């Protein structure tokens, strides 16, 4: 086995980590220092000891053993080779004791140094104990056995307690060393496991950092106290847009964060990160970062981090740069509006001339009358489409007291032919009398859109139910069908301009994707809200509420299926 030298020892591993040569030298050094003290005592009190050959031989042997422990490159030999030093220490101690009878008691105690060395080495444990006991016996018996007057059994038995103490001492050291070695190996194995786990954790951390820095979405992770734990490269770039130029260390309130109009500053406590720190969960919360030409529009989302007990421990906030998308949408809206305005003038002219031609329909040949009628109908459709394209948030309302039940009946009557074609049953559950202060034409347009959509998206039959009722001063309306329905991703885009569900496109269901967008705009202009619930192959329910547009009173009337004659006779 080869032992390498480590240059930075620490703590209890000092001896083991210093290298074999230094370890052997430092282990031998205490016995040598005791021998130096003994020599000094001999010089001061027992100078006659230096006339004893055995005493001098013991000193020379100790010097040689100390020099050998330092000079010999022990790391090149087997680990058991170093045990020759403590074995020879027994000889040196025996010579020292034999050469100076004045040190009999003290010299006997020196044997514990090599005994400890052998017993704690962990090598040849039984041999170490046996040699230690035999060496102790020889040290205490040799002076007795070599006495000029001979010896007796009593003289041999008298010092036997000392070898027994050495036996107990050596056995104890072996046991303690074994225990410590077992613990050390367990700690080393645990250390290997911990190092492997640390390396794996560091590897996963590097992988996570690489992945997080690669995505094109800004990510911020904060702890429960609002301190940043992680911010990826994309977010650092986005964050730079919000930094004011004249402040070196801006606080949250100093950052340039604006509302969707890119002008109104967002209050500090309403900004995405602070909302997330409060434990709020949100999606598609749009703000602008920075000002001027460098400003960026971002869509933010936040999710809280909770422990097993549901305690808030931080949040993850995502920042998605939607500046290009916002510009594209604005350009598309401008294009649609401009084209629609250009269409309106020639369509008005064509429509006027067709109406003048049809005023003298009695004088027209039948085939010409048919052609002009078809042309007029298609011009009306184009004109209606242009009006839909031009419908924006700038529309104005003309509020009047309106019979809501009458509006529902008119819309159901308009949808009756399509319902009959699709084998759809129309049901009405309307509370009346129910008068509301609304824009009659616009809310009629809402009902037409919702009911016609419900019929269109029930091509294989089913039921469409319209419900209206009052809750206090609020008007509630619900249109429910049992048609093809939508999945979750389609529901999220249902009110987007020009959006068509995939199933509708595959089934060639007519439409351009403006009805729900216009409906939502009209409801919003009335100060109301609209919601949609749908499930694939189960059906769709669209519900809207117009707040504060009703008076009090009202009664619920017969609810059930509306027959075809009833629809045709509806006022």
TINU-793945 format. One line per field, with one value per residue (C-alpha): residue number from 0; residue in one letter; chain; x, z, y. Coordinates in Angstrom, 2 decimals, always signed. Layout:
resi <- (NUM, ...)
resn <- (A, ...)
chain <- (A, ...)
xx <- (X, ...)
zz <- (Z, ...)
yy <- (Y, ...)
This chain:
resi <- (0, 1, 2, 3, 4, 5, 6, 7, 8, 9, 10, 11, 12, 13, 14, 15, 16, 17, 18, 19, 20, 21, 22, 23, 24, 25, 26, 27, 28, 29, 30, 31, 32, 33, 34, 35, 36, 37, 38, 39, 40, 41, 42, 43, 44, 45, 46, 47, 48, 49, 50, 51, 52, 53, 54, 55, 56, 57, 58, 59, 60, 61, 62, 63, 64, 65, 66, 67, 68, 69, 70, 71, 72, 73, 74, 75, 76, 77, 78, 79, 80, 81, 82, 83, 84, 85, 86, 87, 88, 89, 90, 91, 92, 93, 94, 95, 96, 97, 98, 99, 100, 101, 102, 103, 104, 105, 106, 107, 108, 109, 110, 111, 112, 113, 114, 115, 116, 117, 118, 119, 120, 121, 122, 123, 124, 125, 126, 127, 128, 129, 130, 131, 132, 133, 134, 135, 136, 137, 138, 139, 140, 141, 142, 143, 144, 145, 146, 147, 148, 149, 150, 151, 152, 153, 154, 155, 156, 157, 158, 159, 160, 161, 162, 163, 164, 165, 166, 167, 168, 169, 170, 171, 172, 173, 174, 175, 176, 177, 178, 179, 180, 181, 182, 183, 184, 185, 186, 187, 188, 189, 190, 191, 192, 193, 194, 195, 196, 197, 198, 199, 200, 201, 202, 203, 204, 205, 206, 207, 208, 209, 210, 211, 212, 213, 214, 215, 216, 217, 218, 219, 220, 221, 222, 223, 224, 225, 226, 227, 228, 229, 230, 231, 232, 233, 234, 235, 236, 237, 238, 239, 240, 241, 242, 243, 244, 245, 246, 247, 248, 249, 250, 251, 252, 253, 254, 255, 256, 257, 258, 259, 260, 261, 262, 263, 264, 265, 266, 267, 268, 269, 270, 271, 272, 273, 274, 275, 276, 277, 278, 279, 280, 281, 282, 283, 284, 285, 286, 287, 288, 289, 290, 291, 292, 293, 294, 295, 296, 297, 298, 299, 300, 301, 302, 303, 304, 305, 306, 307, 308, 309, 310, 311, 312, 313, 314, 315, 316, 317, 318, 319, 320, 321, 322, 323, 324, 325, 326, 327, 328, 329, 330, 331, 332, 333, 334, 335, 336, 337, 338, 339, 340, 341, 342, 343, 344, 345, 346, 347, 348, 349, 350, 351, 352, 353, 354, 355, 356, 357, 358, 359, 360, 361, 362, 363, 364, 365, 366, 367, 368, 369, 370, 371, 372, 373, 374, 375, 376, 377, 378, 379, 380, 381, 382, 383, 384, 385, 386, 387, 388, 389, 390, 391, 392, 393, 394, 395, 396, 397, 398, 399, 400, 401, 402, 403, 404, 405, 406, 407, 408, 409, 410, 411, 412, 413, 414, 415, 416, 417, 418, 419, 420, 421, 422, 423, 424, 425, 426, 427, 428, 429, 430, 431, 432, 433, 434, 435, 436, 437, 438, 439, 440, 441, 442, 443, 444, 445, 446, 447, 448, 449, 450, 451, 452, 453, 454, 455, 456, 457, 458, 459, 460, 461, 462, 463, 464, 465, 466, 467, 468, 469, 470, 471, 472, 473, 474, 475, 476, 477, 478, 479, 480, 481, 482, 483, 484, 485, 486, 487, 488, 489, 490, 491, 492, 493, 494, 495, 496, 497, 498, 499, 500, 501, 502, 503, 504, 505, 506, 507, 508, 509, 510, 511, 512, 513, 514, 515, 516, 517, 518, 519, 520, 521, 522, 523, 524, 525, 526, 527, 528, 529, 530, 531, 532, 533, 534, 535, 536, 537, 538, 539, 540, 541, 542, 543, 544, 545, 546, 547, 548, 549, 550, 551, 552, 553, 554, 555, 556, 557, 558, 559, 560, 561, 562, 563, 564, 565, 566, 567, 568, 569, 570)
resn <- (X, X, X, X, X, X, X, X, X, X, X, X, X, X, X, X, X, X, X, X, X, X, X, X, X, X, X, X, X, X, X, X, X, X, X, X, X, X, X, X, X, X, X, X, X, X, X, X, X, X, X, X, X, X, X, X, X, X, X, X, X, X, X, X, X, X, X, X, X, X, X, X, X, X, X, X, X, X, X, X, X, X, X, X, X, X, X, X, X, X, X, X, X, X, X, X, X, X, X, X, X, X, X, X, X, X, X, X, X, X, X, X, X, X, X, X, X, X, X, X, X, X, X, X, X, X, X, X, X, X, X, X, X, X, X, X, X, X, X, X, X, X, X, X, X, X, X, X, X, X, X, X, X, X, X, X, X, X, X, X, X, X, X, X, X, X, X, X, X, X, X, X, X, X, X, X, X, X, X, X, X, X, X, X, X, X, X, X, X, X, X, X, X, X, X, X, X, X, X, X, X, X, X, X, X, X, X, X, X, X, X, X, X, X, X, X, X, X, X, X, X, X, X, X, X, X, X, X, X, X, X, X, X, X, X, X, X, X, X, X, X, X, X, X, X, X, X, X, X, X, X, X, X, X, X, X, X, X, X, X, X, X, X, X, X, X, X, X, X, X, X, X, X, X, X, X, X, X, X, X, X, X, X, X, X, X, X, X, X, X, X, X, X, X, X, X, X, X, X, X, X, X, X, X, X, X, X, X, X, X, X, X, X, X, X, X, X, X, X, X, X, X, X, X, X, X, X, X, X, X, X, X, X, X, X, X, X, X, X, X, X, X, X, X, X, X, X, X, X, X, X, X, X, X, X, X, X, X, X, X, X, X, X, X, X, X, X, X, X, X, X, X, X, X, X, X, X, X, X, X, X, X, X, X, X, X, X, X, X, X, X, X, X, X, X, X, X, X, X, X, X, X, X, X, X, X, X, X, X, X, X, X, X, X, X, X, X, X, X, X, X, X, X, X, X, X, X, X, X, X, X, X, X, X, X, X, X, X, X, X, X, X, X, X, X, X, X, X, X, X, X, X, X, X, X, X, X, X, X, X, X, X, X, X, X, X, X, X, X, X, X, X, X, X, X, X, X, X, X, X, X, X, X, X, X, X, X, X, X, X, X, X, X, X, X, X, X, X, X, X, X, X, X, X, X, X, X, X, X, X, X, X, X, X, X, X, X, X, X, X, X, X, X, X, X, X, X, X, X, X, X, X, X, X, X, X, X, X, X, X, X, X, X, X, X, X, X, X, X, X, X, X, X, X, X, X, X, X, X, X, X, X, X, X, X, X, X, X, X, X, X)
chain <- (A, A, A, A, A, A, A, A, A, A, A, A, A, A, A, A, A, A, A, A, A, A, A, A, A, A, A, A, A, A, A, A, A, A, A, A, A, A, A, A, A, A, A, A, A, A, A, A, A, A, A, A, A, A, A, A, A, A, A, A, A, A, A, A, A, A, A, A, A, A, A, A, A, A, A, A, A, A, A, A, A, A, A, A, A, A, A, A, A, A, A, A, A, A, A, A, A, A, A, A, A, A, A, A, A, A, A, A, A, A, A, A, A, A, A, A, A, A, A, A, A, A, A, A, A, A, A, A, A, A, A, A, A, A, A, A, A, A, A, A, A, A, A, A, A, A, A, A, A, A, A, A, A, A, A, A, A, A, A, A, A, A, A, A, A, A, A, A, A, A, A, A, A, A, A, A, A, A, A, A, A, A, A, A, A, A, A, A, A, A, A, A, A, A, A, A, A, A, A, A, A, A, A, A, A, A, A, A, A, A, A, A, A, A, A, A, A, A, A, A, A, A, A, A, A, A, A, A, A, A, A, A, A, A, A, A, A, A, A, A, A, A, A, A, A, A, A, A, A, A, A, A, A, A, A, A, A, A, A, A, A, A, A, A, A, A, A, A, A, A, A, A, A, A, A, A, A, A, A, A, A, A, A, A, A, A, A, A, A, A, A, A, A, A, A, A, A, A, A, A, A, A, A, A, A, A, A, A, A, A, A, A, A, A, A, A, A, A, A, A, A, A, A, A, A, A, A, A, A, A, A, A, A, A, A, A, A, A, A, A, A, A, A, A, A, A, A, A, A, A, A, A, A, A, A, A, A, A, A, A, A, A, A, A, A, A, A, A, A, A, A, A, A, A, A, A, A, A, A, A, A, A, A, A, A, A, A, A, A, A, A, A, A, A, A, A, A, A, A, A, A, A, A, A, A, A, A, A, A, A, A, A, A, A, A, A, A, A, A, A, A, A, A, A, A, A, A, A, A, A, A, A, A, A, A, A, A, A, A, A, A, A, A, A, A, A, A, A, A, A, A, A, A, A, A, A, A, A, A, A, A, A, A, A, A, A, A, A, A, A, A, A, A, A, A, A, A, A, A, A, A, A, A, A, A, A, A, A, A, A, A, A, A, A, A, A, A, A, A, A, A, A, A, A, A, A, A, A, A, A, A, A, A, A, A, A, A, A, A, A, A, A, A, A, A, A, A, A, A, A, A, A, A, A, A, A, A, A, A, A, A, A, A, A, A, A, A, A, A, A, A, A, A, A, A, A, A, A, A, A, A, A, A, A, A, A, A, A, A, A, A)
xx <- (+0.00, +1.27, +0.58, +0.40, +1.33, -1.33, -0.06, -3.12, -3.80, -6.71, -8.20, -8.21, -6.92, -3.60, -1.42, -3.18, -3.00, +0.65, +2.30, +3.79, +7.30, +6.06, +3.49, +6.10, +8.44, +5.72, +4.61, +8.16, +8.91, +7.07, +9.10, +12.31, +11.42, +10.83, +14.25, +15.79, +14.21, +15.56, +19.05, +18.88, +17.87, +20.73, +23.20, +22.02, +21.47, +22.89, +26.00, +27.31, +24.63, +26.77, +29.34, +26.83, +27.19, +23.52, +22.47, +24.67, +23.45, +19.86, +20.56, +22.30, +19.46, +16.83, +18.76, +19.05, +15.34, +14.32, +16.61, +15.31, +11.69, +12.40, +14.95, +13.41, +10.79, +8.17, +5.55, +7.49, +7.09, +4.20, +2.17, +3.25, +6.95, +6.73, +5.95, +9.66, +10.11, +7.87, +9.22, +12.77, +11.49, +10.81, +14.48, +15.71, +13.48, +14.72, +18.36, +17.64, +16.07, +18.81, +21.52, +20.18, +18.52, +17.69, +14.98, +13.29, +9.83, +9.83, +11.40, +8.71, +6.10, +7.89, +6.64, +3.17, +4.40, +5.25, +2.29, -0.07, +1.59, +1.19, -2.33, -3.65, -2.06, -4.87, -2.27, -1.62, -3.76, -3.26, +0.48, +0.63, -1.09, +1.04, +4.33, +3.33, +2.67, +5.83, +7.93, +6.44, +7.25, +10.83, +11.35, +10.19, +11.67, +15.11, +16.49, +15.13, +16.39, +19.88, +20.38, +23.68, +21.88, +19.36, +15.58, +12.55, +8.99, +7.76, +10.16, +8.88, +5.21, +5.59, +5.83, +3.18, +0.56, +2.45, +2.21, -1.46, -2.03, -0.20, -2.44, -5.59, -4.25, -3.30, -6.65, -8.54, -6.58, -7.22, -10.97, -11.18, -9.15, -11.43, -14.47, -12.90, -11.86, -15.41, -16.76, -14.10, -14.92, -18.62, -17.89, -15.67, -18.42, -20.92, -18.51, -18.27, -22.06, -22.39, -19.75, -21.55, -24.88, -23.29, -21.79, -25.16, -26.88, -24.34, -24.76, -28.55, -28.12, -25.87, -28.37, -31.25, -29.34, -28.55, -32.16, -33.53, -31.09, -31.95, -35.71, -37.01, -39.23, -37.99, -38.16, -37.88, -38.04, -38.54, -38.65, -41.34, -39.66, -39.56, -35.82, -34.66, -33.54, -33.14, -33.31, -32.49, -30.64, -33.82, -35.31, -32.13, -32.43, -36.13, -35.43, -32.88, -35.65, -37.42, -34.35, -34.45, -31.31, -30.91, -31.02, -28.07, -29.83, -33.55, -36.17, -39.34, -41.32, -38.68, -38.91, -40.56, -43.62, -46.73, -50.26, -51.49, -51.69, -47.89, -48.50, -50.16, -47.64, -48.60, -48.66, -45.84, -48.18, -49.93, -46.77, -46.28, -43.52, -45.19, -48.52, -46.75, -45.08, -48.56, -49.39, -51.57, -51.87, -52.47, -52.07, -51.64, -51.27, -49.90, -47.60, -45.06, -41.43, -39.54, -40.61, -40.16, -38.98, -37.21, -40.34, -41.34, -44.78, -44.74, -47.36, -46.77, -47.92, -47.25, -47.66, -47.02, -44.73, -46.38, -45.06, -46.95, -48.90, -49.90, -47.62, -46.40, -42.66, -42.18, -43.33, -42.28, -43.02, -42.76, -42.29, -43.10, -42.08, -45.15, -44.05, -43.79, -47.12, -48.81, -47.36, -48.53, -52.04, -52.18, -51.00, -53.59, -56.39, -55.32, -55.23, -58.68, -60.13, -58.60, -59.76, -63.23, -63.51, -62.43, -65.11, -67.89, -68.05, -68.37, -70.74, -73.01, -73.04, -73.78, -76.47, -78.13, -78.19, -79.57, -82.36, -83.28, -83.28, -85.49, -88.03, -89.31, -89.30, -92.60, -90.95, -87.95, -87.74, -88.04, -84.48, -83.03, -85.10, -83.71, -80.14, -80.62, -82.26, -79.34, -76.88, -78.75, -78.78, -75.02, -74.34, -76.30, -74.14, -70.96, -72.23, -73.00, -69.51, -67.90, -69.94, -68.73, -65.12, -65.47, -67.05, -64.51, -64.41, -65.35, -68.94, -71.63, -74.78, -78.37, -79.99, -83.75, -86.22, -86.52, -88.66, -86.01, -88.48, -89.44, -85.75, -85.23, -88.36, -87.22, -83.76, -85.23, -87.60, -84.68, -82.77, -85.75, -85.05, -81.42, -82.53, -85.03, -82.31, -79.92, -82.72, -82.14, -84.85, -85.08, -86.10, -86.85, -86.79, -87.44, -88.56, -91.16, -92.10, -88.40, -87.53, -83.95, -82.23, -80.04, -79.14, -81.89, -80.11, -76.78, -78.19, -80.35, -77.13, -75.61, -78.56, -78.50, -74.78, -75.04, -78.16, -76.99, -73.62, -75.35, -77.41, -74.45, -72.28, -75.02, -75.03, -76.23, -79.25, -79.63, -81.12, -80.44, -81.81, -81.98, -82.47, -82.87, -83.54, -83.13, -80.88, -81.56, -80.99, -78.77, -79.88, -78.54, -78.71, -77.48, -77.39, -76.71, -76.31, -75.56, -73.31, -69.72, -68.14, -64.54, -61.37, -59.56, -57.14, -60.01, -61.98, -59.03, -59.11, -62.88, -63.27, -60.24, -60.84, -60.94, -60.53, -62.24, -62.32, -60.57, -63.67, -65.69, -63.11, -62.98, -66.79, -66.86, -69.21, -69.55, -68.20, -65.21, -64.60, -65.98, -69.27, -67.96, -65.44, -68.21, -70.48, -67.83, -67.28, -70.99, -71.32, -68.24, -69.65, -72.73, -70.39, -71.10, -69.09, -69.32, -68.03, -67.86, -67.91, -67.52, -66.64, -65.85, -68.87, -70.97, -71.84, -71.20, -72.75, -72.19, -73.43, -73.41, -74.59, -75.54, -75.35, -77.82, -79.99, -83.25, -86.01, -87.61, -90.37, -91.06, -92.45, -91.27, -93.48, -93.90, -90.72, -90.32, -90.04, -91.03, -92.91, -92.30, -95.66, -94.93, -91.62, -93.15, -95.88, -93.51, -93.74)
zz <- (+0.00, -0.90, +1.47, -0.07, +1.85, +2.45, +3.09, +4.88, +8.07, +10.32, +13.67, +14.88, +11.52, +12.03, +12.43, +9.75, +7.23, +7.74, +5.81, +7.08, +7.87, +9.94, +11.66, +12.77, +13.97, +15.99, +17.53, +18.64, +19.86, +23.26, +24.42, +23.29, +25.21, +28.36, +27.80, +27.58, +30.93, +32.40, +31.13, +32.70, +36.02, +35.73, +35.03, +38.05, +40.57, +39.31, +37.22, +37.95, +35.52, +32.58, +33.62, +32.95, +29.42, +29.29, +30.14, +27.39, +24.91, +25.71, +25.05, +21.75, +20.70, +21.47, +19.43, +16.51, +16.67, +16.68, +13.73, +11.86, +12.41, +10.64, +8.02, +6.64, +3.88, +5.54, +2.89, +0.49, +2.69, +3.98, +6.75, +9.19, +8.65, +11.04, +13.94, +14.13, +15.98, +18.99, +19.08, +19.36, +21.93, +24.23, +23.89, +24.51, +27.59, +28.88, +28.42, +30.07, +33.08, +33.32, +33.16, +35.97, +38.99, +40.40, +37.70, +38.20, +39.00, +36.48, +33.67, +33.98, +33.08, +29.80, +28.37, +27.97, +25.04, +22.68, +24.04, +23.05, +19.63, +18.89, +20.30, +18.47, +15.12, +14.20, +12.81, +14.21, +17.25, +19.06, +18.42, +19.73, +23.00, +23.40, +22.75, +25.13, +27.98, +27.29, +27.14, +30.47, +32.04, +30.79, +32.01, +35.54, +35.72, +34.18, +37.10, +39.50, +37.50, +37.00, +40.66, +42.08, +45.02, +42.81, +43.07, +44.59, +43.30, +45.64, +44.06, +40.61, +41.66, +43.38, +40.14, +38.20, +38.72, +36.31, +33.26, +34.09, +34.04, +30.70, +29.39, +30.46, +29.04, +25.68, +25.42, +26.20, +23.61, +20.99, +21.73, +21.70, +18.49, +16.86, +17.79, +16.54, +13.29, +12.73, +13.37, +11.14, +8.28, +8.71, +8.63, +5.57, +3.82, +4.81, +3.57, +0.20, -0.02, +0.95, -1.59, -4.28, -3.30, -3.28, -6.72, -8.04, -6.46, -7.98, -11.34, -11.14, -10.08, -13.07, -15.34, -13.87, -14.27, -17.89, -18.64, -16.84, -18.62, -21.98, -21.93, -23.47, -20.48, -17.58, -14.28, -10.73, -7.60, -4.24, -0.72, +1.89, +2.90, -0.65, -1.16, -4.63, -4.74, -8.50, -11.55, -14.99, -17.77, -19.67, -16.59, -15.90, -19.38, -18.88, -15.43, -16.95, -18.97, -15.72, -14.13, -14.02, -15.37, -12.61, -9.59, -8.71, -6.37, -7.15, -4.88, -6.07, -6.04, -8.28, -11.08, -14.34, -14.39, -16.23, -16.89, -20.23, -21.66, -21.15, -19.42, -16.03, -13.34, -11.55, -7.72, -5.99, -4.17, -7.45, -9.29, -10.19, -7.69, -4.69, -5.60, -5.71, -2.33, -0.85, -2.01, -4.97, -7.97, -11.35, -15.10, -18.02, -15.86, -18.41, -17.61, -19.44, -18.31, -19.12, -21.08, -24.51, -27.49, -25.25, -23.29, -23.35, -22.85, -20.64, -19.64, -16.11, -14.18, -10.59, -8.60, -4.83, -3.30, -0.38, +2.02, +3.10, +5.69, +3.08, +4.52, +2.03, +1.38, -1.69, -5.26, -8.88, -11.23, -15.03, -17.34, -21.02, -23.46, -25.68, -27.22, -30.74, -30.40, -29.17, -32.13, -34.53, -33.07, -33.29, -36.91, -37.71, -36.10, -37.96, -41.23, -40.67, -39.70, -42.72, -45.15, -43.61, -44.00, -47.64, -48.19, -46.68, -49.32, -52.43, -50.60, -49.71, -53.33, -54.64, -52.03, -53.01, -56.70, -56.07, -53.93, -56.70, -59.27, -57.10, -56.56, -60.09, -59.64, -61.53, -64.69, -64.40, -66.11, -63.57, -64.06, -63.65, -60.52, -59.12, -59.88, -58.30, -55.22, -54.71, -55.21, -52.70, -50.12, -50.46, -50.29, -47.03, -45.74, -46.72, -45.11, -41.91, -41.97, -42.38, -39.44, -37.32, -38.28, -37.28, -33.91, -31.26, -27.70, -29.05, -29.82, -28.23, -26.50, -26.64, -23.42, -23.30, -21.16, -22.95, -22.51, -22.18, -22.76, -26.09, -27.11, -26.29, -28.24, -31.29, -31.23, -30.84, -33.73, -35.93, -35.05, -35.58, -39.26, -38.51, -35.45, -37.53, -40.11, -37.41, -35.58, -32.49, -29.91, -28.60, -24.97, -23.20, -19.45, -19.13, -16.10, -16.85, -16.64, -16.93, -18.16, -18.31, -19.16, -22.04, -25.65, -27.32, -30.65, -29.11, -26.56, -29.34, -31.31, -28.28, -28.04, -31.80, -31.68, -28.71, -29.87, -33.47, -32.27, -30.00, -32.92, -35.35, -32.94, -32.40, -35.99, -34.98, -32.97, -29.30, -27.13, -26.79, -23.65, -23.00, -19.42, -18.10, -14.51, -12.07, -9.01, -7.26, -9.85, -12.02, -15.22, -15.73, -19.00, -19.91, -23.25, -22.93, -25.69, -25.88, -28.91, -29.76, -27.00, -26.73, -24.97, -22.39, -24.86, -27.19, -24.29, -23.39, -26.90, -27.48, -27.15, -29.36, -32.70, -35.68, -33.51, -34.77, -32.86, -34.61, -34.65, -36.25, -39.02, -39.60, -39.85, -42.17, -39.81, -41.25, -39.38, -39.21, -35.45, -34.61, -32.85, -29.34, -29.51, -30.42, -27.75, -25.08, -26.21, -25.98, -22.53, -21.32, -22.59, -20.43, -17.45, -17.39, -17.47, -19.57, -18.89, -20.77, -19.61, -22.06, -22.34, -25.46, -26.75, -23.78, -24.65, -23.89, -21.48, -21.90, -19.12, -18.85, -16.23, -16.68, -13.28, -12.07, -15.18, -13.63, -11.39, -8.72, -9.01, -11.63, -11.73, -13.27, -16.02, -17.86, -18.79, -21.30, -24.93, -27.51, -30.43, -34.01, -34.34, -31.12, -32.52, -35.77, -33.94, -31.49, -31.58)
yy <- (+0.00, +3.45, +6.35, +9.81, +12.94, +15.59, +19.11, +20.53, +18.53, +19.41, +18.37, +14.81, +13.47, +15.31, +12.20, +10.15, +12.95, +13.99, +11.19, +7.96, +9.24, +12.19, +10.01, +7.48, +10.22, +11.98, +8.68, +7.87, +11.40, +11.27, +8.25, +9.96, +13.12, +11.04, +9.46, +12.95, +13.83, +10.56, +11.38, +14.84, +13.29, +10.81, +13.61, +15.57, +12.78, +9.47, +10.26, +6.78, +5.45, +6.56, +3.94, +1.15, -0.41, -1.35, +2.21, +3.66, +1.03, +1.94, +5.64, +4.91, +2.62, +5.30, +7.85, +5.44, +4.54, +8.23, +8.94, +5.87, +6.91, +10.19, +9.13, +5.93, +6.47, +4.31, +5.08, +2.85, -0.21, -2.27, -0.58, -3.30, -2.43, +0.51, -1.88, -2.73, +0.60, -0.23, -3.81, -2.45, +0.07, -2.88, -3.89, -0.33, +0.03, -3.34, -2.29, +1.07, -0.62, -3.19, -0.54, +1.62, +0.11, +3.56, +3.97, +0.61, +2.02, +4.86, +2.82, +0.18, +2.76, +3.56, +0.28, +1.78, +3.90, +1.01, -0.99, +1.81, +2.07, -1.63, -1.95, +1.11, +0.27, -2.13, -4.58, -8.06, -7.34, -10.66, -10.57, -7.00, -7.99, -11.10, -9.31, -6.49, -8.94, -10.96, -7.79, -6.64, -10.01, -9.94, -6.39, -7.20, -10.74, -10.28, -8.22, -10.84, -13.80, -12.30, -11.37, -12.77, -14.42, -16.23, -15.89, -17.49, -18.08, -15.40, -12.91, -13.88, -13.60, -10.25, -8.09, -10.12, -7.40, -5.16, -7.53, -8.08, -4.30, -4.15, -6.96, -5.10, -1.85, -3.38, -5.17, -1.97, +0.01, -2.70, -2.66, +1.13, +1.26, -1.31, +0.74, +3.92, +2.21, +0.96, +4.45, +5.97, +3.59, +4.32, +8.05, +7.63, +5.65, +8.32, +10.96, +9.20, +9.07, +12.73, +13.73, +11.74, +13.30, +16.77, +16.18, +14.95, +17.95, +20.34, +18.63, +19.00, +22.63, +23.32, +21.57, +23.58, +26.85, +25.98, +25.10, +28.16, +30.47, +28.86, +29.47, +32.67, +33.42, +35.52, +33.66, +34.99, +32.83, +34.56, +33.13, +33.77, +37.04, +38.38, +37.85, +36.82, +33.19, +32.86, +35.11, +33.76, +35.58, +36.50, +38.15, +40.10, +41.61, +42.43, +43.87, +46.25, +47.95, +48.93, +50.55, +54.36, +56.03, +58.62, +56.27, +54.03, +51.60, +51.84, +50.32, +48.61, +51.86, +53.49, +50.92, +51.94, +49.69, +50.87, +49.62, +48.28, +51.82, +52.12, +55.49, +54.96, +53.87, +50.66, +51.13, +49.26, +46.87, +45.95, +44.95, +41.27, +40.40, +42.04, +40.42, +37.05, +37.69, +38.23, +34.70, +35.71, +33.41, +35.03, +34.50, +36.89, +40.00, +42.50, +45.43, +47.56, +47.76, +50.95, +53.98, +55.41, +53.38, +50.84, +49.90, +46.23, +44.72, +41.62, +39.11, +37.83, +34.79, +33.69, +30.52, +30.21, +27.56, +25.77, +23.14, +20.00, +22.02, +24.60, +27.31, +29.91, +29.55, +31.71, +32.08, +31.67, +34.57, +34.26, +37.25, +36.69, +39.43, +40.04, +43.33, +41.92, +40.14, +43.33, +45.24, +42.54, +42.59, +46.36, +46.23, +43.57, +45.58, +48.71, +46.81, +45.28, +48.68, +50.43, +47.76, +47.75, +51.53, +51.23, +48.56, +50.63, +53.39, +51.17, +48.82, +51.73, +52.84, +49.33, +48.85, +52.16, +51.38, +47.88, +49.31, +51.78, +49.00, +46.80, +49.64, +48.94, +45.19, +44.83, +46.03, +43.72, +40.31, +37.46, +36.22, +39.76, +40.26, +37.00, +38.05, +41.50, +40.00, +37.60, +40.45, +42.64, +39.88, +39.31, +43.04, +43.12, +40.25, +42.07, +45.25, +43.36, +41.82, +45.24, +46.56, +43.63, +44.29, +47.93, +47.11, +48.25, +49.54, +52.96, +51.91, +54.06, +52.80, +54.04, +52.85, +52.39, +50.43, +47.11, +43.99, +41.28, +38.45, +40.02, +40.24, +36.56, +35.56, +37.54, +35.91, +32.44, +33.10, +34.18, +31.00, +28.67, +27.79, +26.88, +24.92, +22.95, +22.21, +20.93, +19.08, +21.23, +21.83, +25.41, +25.93, +29.20, +29.80, +33.53, +35.48, +38.18, +40.90, +41.74, +45.21, +46.41, +49.68, +48.44, +49.13, +47.09, +46.66, +45.67, +43.20, +41.78, +41.31, +39.51, +37.12, +36.50, +35.68, +33.34, +31.49, +31.15, +29.84, +27.33, +26.07, +26.01, +24.05, +21.44, +20.08, +16.62, +17.67, +18.43, +21.13, +24.86, +26.50, +30.24, +31.40, +34.94, +35.98, +38.81, +38.89, +42.16, +44.88, +42.63, +40.92, +37.40, +35.49, +32.02, +30.17, +26.44, +23.85, +20.14, +20.43, +19.54, +21.67, +22.88, +21.77, +23.92, +25.56, +26.51, +27.97, +30.21, +31.75, +31.72, +35.51, +36.28, +38.02, +35.62, +32.52, +29.36, +26.09, +23.26, +21.05, +23.86, +24.21, +20.45, +20.27, +23.33, +25.19, +28.73, +31.75, +34.13, +34.21, +37.64, +36.87, +36.16, +38.99, +41.47, +39.96, +40.43, +44.03, +44.85, +43.25, +45.13, +48.45, +47.75, +47.26, +43.52, +40.30, +37.17, +33.64, +30.37, +26.76, +23.92, +20.25, +18.31, +16.31, +17.50, +21.08, +24.73, +27.22, +30.98, +33.22, +37.02, +39.49, +43.16, +44.88, +47.48, +47.60, +46.24, +47.51, +45.32, +42.77, +40.12, +36.63, +33.40, +31.98, +28.70, +27.25, +24.55, +23.68, +26.34, +24.85, +25.98, +27.86, +29.76, +30.93, +32.08, +34.02, +35.67, +39.48)
